[in-house]
């Protein structure tokens, strides 16, 4: 990989802050310009939202069978907050699969996904759930989800590049804490829990691009973007209000930046080491990105110029501290 582009960018923010919109913007910037102006190579993208979506799909199918839900009680937050770690471990595995171009062709993509979720959860300290379902229930849910799981697997493996030269792996996720909570957050909430869950191979190569919005703005934009006919879409999915308040009612990234050991970094302990990750902040508290949900031909040039300058300022700050 070139040391002129970031190897890994952790794209992080509250839901509906503009993460997917920024990704959409970068996908429509000329490759050379993206490299020269933003220090970002051709994007290889990882995201934990598809796993969140599939966990809810699994629960809904279990409920339809008259069985207990195992991840979410309904439209509320996780039963077990350690599942934020499950999601990080799934991203860790996706990262290693990407670098190793690991290809599999299981008889059942759904059952393979169930095994992956249980394995990732074990890494977060959670006992198996899907593997302990009665076989007939596990097979029934698997049949319902097979097409979606196969499409996820095919899309993942189709994205493997021939070379990683001048490529940037963008890992997107959202974290937060309960409404009314003042940082520092504790337990399984926020980035203070999830950042240390990423594997050393990611952390050694990572910078953070943080999109800053208020929780109130996050809730407003979440309601605006929600399309009930497209619940699995990155750009148009909606997060239930109870989750927005229970898991995303506050955000600890600003606190972590203020208490870092170095300016424009986030500091934490993980894997027996101390980490200082460079961070750049894109201030989106006054919405600069919603227009990016439209087709690129409809983008307002003045708004494109504004969002370009804001992202460039953040990535320049990241690159100034990047060791490559």
Buried (B, 14 or more C-beta within 10 A) or exposed (E): BBEEBBBBBBBBBBBBBBBBBBBBBBEBBEEEEBBEBBBBBBBBBBBBBBBBBBBBBBBBBBEEBEBEBBBBEEEBBBBBBBBBBBBBBBBBBBBEBBEEEEEEEEEBBBBBBBBBBBBBBBBBEBEBBBBEBEEEBBBBBBEBBBEBBBEBBEEBBEEBEEEBEBBBBBBBBBBBBBBEBEBEBEEBBBBBBBBBBBBEEBBBBBBBBBBBBBBEBBBBBBEEBBEEEEEBBBEBBBBBEBBBBBBBBBBBBEBBBEEBEEEBBBBBEBEEEEBBBBBBBBEBEEBBBBBBBEEEEEBEEEBBEBBBEBBBEBBEBBBEBBEE
